[in-house]
Amino acid sequence: MKLKQSNQAYLFGLGAIVLWSTVATAFKLALAHYSPLQLVLIAVVTSIVALSGVLLIQKKTHLITQQFIQRPLFYLQTGLLNPFLYYLVLFKAYSLLPAQQALSLNYTWAILLPLLAVPLLGQKLRKSDVTAALIAYLGVFIIATNGQITDFAFDSATGVLLALTSTLLWCLYWIVNTKDKGDPIVSLLLSFVVGLPFICLALLMTQGLPSWNPQAFAAAIYVGLFEMGITFVLWLIALKKADRTASMSTLVFITPVLSIGFISWILQEAITRSTFIGLGLILTALALQQILPQIAKRRSKPQTVVNEA
């Protein structure tokens, strides 16, 4: 029996969500043996191979050269932002912080994005965005201080700063991508291809190629496949098959909750009370960011008056 298209959308969407939920654990497993830059190299090369394979199956390889020639400077921008700067900063944050903290802090990018869209895209600042930001960053503060909010004591202030910087870089990448008219998979591949030489140059100048470690290498390949490559394709398919994009976006709320479960189970990290509270505030803020504008929109609609005879 063939599944309805909407059901197929949820299957692809849930597949993407589950895979994204596992990558924070894979980050930590790989970073136990590799530096952040070494992990970026293996993951990006893996992702390039995987995305090239997808485009080969889709018979879209001719678009790679075509899109690059049309906008080489655009892909230079995106390649520097993602994968080079974003993943380097993100992986460094993960190397300095417990996975549960880095994950939760990085998840605030969705709160920051509409705030940055005001000056960079000329969009209107909504009260709901400000409310969500205040609640979310209270959660950030609770997580960063391990609940000791009056002591202002951080396990790693550098790690917290890097995790929050990664959200800024990710938002800038998506804002730049609003101007992209090309095939999204081709654009992602081109960003990785253009970013790869910068990764290699930085690695050769500062460290060296990663050494062979089967467990770390497998984790790094896993990151390339399911953080950067294949999962993105699954999510795009889910969005195309969905009746309503909004219904798919709500699935994203499952990701950090599942991630915390994998972190606790596989990494054996004791999940702290401050993480539960802080992450709860961040998820509440994300929910309000979606719900409050809908409430305001309904209230602003003119009420239909029915005259009784």
Protein Blocks (a to p, Z undefined) as FASTA:
>chain_A
ZZdfklmmmmmmmmmmmmmmmmmmmmmmmmmmmcfklmmmmmmmmmmmmmmmmmmmnopm
mmmmmmmmmmmmlmmmmmmmpmmlmmmmmmmmmmmpcfklmmmmmmmmmmmmmmmmmmmn
opacdfklmmmmmmmmmmmmmmmnnopamnopafblmlmmmmmmmmmmmmmmmmmmmmpc
bdfklmmmmmmmmmmmmmmmmmmmmnopcdddfklmmmmmmmmmmmmmmmmmmmmmmmmm
pmblklmmmmmmmmmmmmmmmmmmmnopacdfklmmmmmmmmmmmmmmmmmmmmmmmmmp
ccdddddZZ
